[in-house]
């Protein structure tokens, strides 16, 4: 086996490792983005919950005051509550859209990685075949040389 075949085999293995590493990094980055989106949505929901809880507590405080002020505040609180619920729904929808986009992107990169890995696998099969062919050729030559030496 000549040095070029060995160098080629090593280069293909190293390139495959770099490609696999970069694809793994992209996939890990996408997974981290999905987790970050989920955490952001959870924090937003907790904020909305705390806001609603605060508004309810304010409502209980104002009930002891005049009835007229209570009615005005209740209307304002209900409006704010509805707005916060709408915002929460929008945030959940937005998070779901981002999660879907990130999953689609992850599947896309995973498909590309599989194609690259399959190509590298085929390259390795070809290299093994070349190595076997060179080995067989060398064995034939050695046998011929031994036969020539035995005839002399």
C-alpha beads as a LAMMPS data file, in Angstrom:
LAMMPS data file: protein, C-alpha beads

152 atoms
151 bonds

1 atom types
1 bond types

-500.0 500.0 xlo xhi
-500.0 500.0 ylo yhi
-500.0 500.0 zlo zhi

Masses

1 110.0

Atoms # bond

1 1 1 0.000 0.000 0.000
2 1 1 1.470 3.339 -0.971
3 1 1 1.682 6.427 1.204
4 1 1 -0.889 8.349 -0.835
5 1 1 -3.590 5.747 -0.085
6 1 1 -2.822 5.909 3.631
7 1 1 -2.816 9.715 3.621
8 1 1 -6.077 9.734 1.663
9 1 1 -7.698 7.321 4.135
10 1 1 -6.572 9.397 7.112
11 1 1 -7.748 12.633 5.447
12 1 1 -11.190 11.170 4.739
13 1 1 -11.536 9.970 8.334
14 1 1 -10.473 13.384 9.685
15 1 1 -12.834 15.245 7.314
16 1 1 -15.659 12.949 8.354
17 1 1 -14.921 13.679 12.021
18 1 1 -14.922 17.447 11.408
19 1 1 -18.207 17.284 9.449
20 1 1 -19.784 15.055 12.105
21 1 1 -18.596 17.412 14.845
22 1 1 -19.943 20.506 13.117
23 1 1 -23.303 18.840 12.444
24 1 1 -23.492 17.727 16.077
25 1 1 -22.739 21.304 17.129
26 1 1 -25.547 22.641 14.896
27 1 1 -28.002 20.067 16.256
28 1 1 -26.982 20.810 19.851
29 1 1 -27.327 24.540 19.152
30 1 1 -30.830 24.005 17.739
31 1 1 -31.806 21.922 20.768
32 1 1 -30.499 24.676 23.058
33 1 1 -32.533 27.235 21.090
34 1 1 -35.669 25.119 21.580
35 1 1 -34.998 24.837 25.317
36 1 1 -34.357 28.578 25.536
37 1 1 -37.639 29.296 23.737
38 1 1 -39.486 27.043 26.178
39 1 1 -37.842 28.751 29.173
40 1 1 -38.716 32.172 27.786
41 1 1 -42.341 31.117 27.329
42 1 1 -42.459 29.727 30.873
43 1 1 -41.034 32.945 32.304
44 1 1 -43.588 34.948 30.329
45 1 1 -46.403 32.781 31.656
46 1 1 -45.135 33.155 35.225
47 1 1 -45.050 36.911 34.764
48 1 1 -48.618 36.857 33.456
49 1 1 -49.703 34.692 36.394
50 1 1 -48.068 37.052 38.879
51 1 1 -49.722 40.013 37.170
52 1 1 -53.128 38.358 37.345
53 1 1 -52.527 37.423 40.978
54 1 1 -51.565 41.021 41.749
55 1 1 -54.655 42.335 40.014
56 1 1 -56.886 39.964 41.943
57 1 1 -55.281 41.026 45.210
58 1 1 -55.860 44.682 44.295
59 1 1 -59.475 43.895 43.552
60 1 1 -59.953 42.386 47.016
61 1 1 -58.459 45.506 48.615
62 1 1 -60.700 47.854 46.684
63 1 1 -63.890 45.898 47.486
64 1 1 -63.801 47.363 50.995
65 1 1 -63.916 50.879 49.528
66 1 1 -66.821 52.549 47.847
67 1 1 -68.865 50.448 45.464
68 1 1 -68.644 52.982 42.693
69 1 1 -64.810 52.894 42.656
70 1 1 -64.932 49.108 42.771
71 1 1 -66.985 48.929 39.598
72 1 1 -64.609 51.216 37.703
73 1 1 -61.541 49.324 38.878
74 1 1 -63.126 45.979 38.090
75 1 1 -63.761 47.043 34.517
76 1 1 -60.145 48.201 34.190
77 1 1 -58.834 44.991 35.708
78 1 1 -61.008 42.825 33.470
79 1 1 -59.782 44.690 30.418
80 1 1 -56.160 44.304 31.494
81 1 1 -56.718 40.643 32.302
82 1 1 -58.128 40.018 28.841
83 1 1 -55.208 41.842 27.259
84 1 1 -52.739 39.799 29.290
85 1 1 -54.513 36.584 28.350
86 1 1 -54.423 37.590 24.687
87 1 1 -50.734 38.399 25.010
88 1 1 -50.150 35.052 26.743
89 1 1 -51.972 33.235 23.926
90 1 1 -49.946 35.132 21.364
91 1 1 -46.738 34.281 23.227
92 1 1 -47.708 30.600 23.329
93 1 1 -48.519 30.611 19.610
94 1 1 -45.274 32.392 18.829
95 1 1 -43.338 29.878 20.938
96 1 1 -45.015 26.973 19.175
97 1 1 -44.178 28.466 15.783
98 1 1 -40.543 28.927 16.791
99 1 1 -40.389 25.400 18.185
100 1 1 -41.767 24.047 14.903
101 1 1 -39.316 26.100 12.860
102 1 1 -36.402 24.949 15.000
103 1 1 -37.523 21.325 14.769
104 1 1 -37.862 21.617 10.989
105 1 1 -34.430 23.175 10.790
106 1 1 -33.002 20.439 13.008
107 1 1 -34.544 17.767 10.756
108 1 1 -33.118 19.520 7.711
109 1 1 -29.600 19.568 9.176
110 1 1 -29.987 16.014 10.409
111 1 1 -30.864 14.934 6.874
112 1 1 -27.816 16.735 5.523
113 1 1 -25.660 15.081 8.162
114 1 1 -26.986 11.660 7.231
115 1 1 -26.165 12.303 3.577
116 1 1 -22.632 13.389 4.455
117 1 1 -22.140 10.397 6.732
118 1 1 -23.399 8.045 4.035
119 1 1 -20.976 9.591 1.548
120 1 1 -18.128 9.147 4.041
121 1 1 -19.218 5.554 4.657
122 1 1 -19.109 4.878 0.911
123 1 1 -15.648 6.482 0.752
124 1 1 -14.454 4.163 3.499
125 1 1 -15.881 1.145 1.651
126 1 1 -14.037 2.229 -1.487
127 1 1 -10.807 2.685 0.454
128 1 1 -11.138 -0.767 1.988
129 1 1 -11.678 -2.227 -1.477
130 1 1 -8.608 -0.417 -2.795
131 1 1 -6.575 -1.604 0.175
132 1 1 -7.727 -5.188 -0.416
133 1 1 -6.943 -4.926 -4.134
134 1 1 -3.465 -3.535 -3.435
135 1 1 -2.877 -6.244 -0.826
136 1 1 -3.938 -8.971 -3.281
137 1 1 -1.715 -7.491 -5.994
138 1 1 1.248 -7.338 -3.623
139 1 1 0.689 -10.931 -2.525
140 1 1 0.575 -12.046 -6.172
141 1 1 3.818 -10.207 -6.921
142 1 1 5.492 -11.676 -3.867
143 1 1 4.349 -15.158 -4.869
144 1 1 5.723 -14.623 -8.385
145 1 1 9.059 -13.429 -6.963
146 1 1 9.193 -16.429 -4.624
147 1 1 8.424 -18.762 -7.538
148 1 1 11.199 -17.166 -9.611
149 1 1 13.612 -17.489 -6.713
150 1 1 12.652 -21.118 -6.147
151 1 1 13.183 -21.900 -9.864
152 1 1 16.707 -20.532 -9.740

Bonds

1 1 1 2
2 1 2 3
3 1 3 4
4 1 4 5
5 1 5 6
6 1 6 7
7 1 7 8
8 1 8 9
9 1 9 10
10 1 10 11
11 1 11 12
12 1 12 13
13 1 13 14
14 1 14 15
15 1 15 16
16 1 16 17
17 1 17 18
18 1 18 19
19 1 19 20
20 1 20 21
21 1 21 22
22 1 22 23
23 1 23 24
24 1 24 25
25 1 25 26
26 1 26 27
27 1 27 28
28 1 28 29
29 1 29 30
30 1 30 31
31 1 31 32
32 1 32 33
33 1 33 34
34 1 34 35
35 1 35 36
36 1 36 37
37 1 37 38
38 1 38 39
39 1 39 40
40 1 40 41
41 1 41 42
42 1 42 43
43 1 43 44
44 1 44 45
45 1 45 46
46 1 46 47
47 1 47 48
48 1 48 49
49 1 49 50
50 1 50 51
51 1 51 52
52 1 52 53
53 1 53 54
54 1 54 55
55 1 55 56
56 1 56 57
57 1 57 58
58 1 58 59
59 1 59 60
60 1 60 61
61 1 61 62
62 1 62 63
63 1 63 64
64 1 64 65
65 1 65 66
66 1 66 67
67 1 67 68
68 1 68 69
69 1 69 70
70 1 70 71
71 1 71 72
72 1 72 73
73 1 73 74
74 1 74 75
75 1 75 76
76 1 76 77
77 1 77 78
78 1 78 79
79 1 79 80
80 1 80 81
81 1 81 82
82 1 82 83
83 1 83 84
84 1 84 85
85 1 85 86
86 1 86 87
87 1 87 88
88 1 88 89
89 1 89 90
90 1 90 91
91 1 91 92
92 1 92 93
93 1 93 94
94 1 94 95
95 1 95 96
96 1 96 97
97 1 97 98
98 1 98 99
99 1 99 100
100 1 100 101
101 1 101 102
102 1 102 103
103 1 103 104
104 1 104 105
105 1 105 106
106 1 106 107
107 1 107 108
108 1 108 109
109 1 109 110
110 1 110 111
111 1 111 112
112 1 112 113
113 1 113 114
114 1 114 115
115 1 115 116
116 1 116 117
117 1 117 118
118 1 118 119
119 1 119 120
120 1 120 121
121 1 121 122
122 1 122 123
123 1 123 124
124 1 124 125
125 1 125 126
126 1 126 127
127 1 127 128
128 1 128 129
129 1 129 130
130 1 130 131
131 1 131 132
132 1 132 133
133 1 133 134
134 1 134 135
135 1 135 136
136 1 136 137
137 1 137 138
138 1 138 139
139 1 139 140
140 1 140 141
141 1 141 142
142 1 142 143
143 1 143 144
144 1 144 145
145 1 145 146
146 1 146 147
147 1 147 148
148 1 148 149
149 1 149 150
150 1 150 151
151 1 151 152
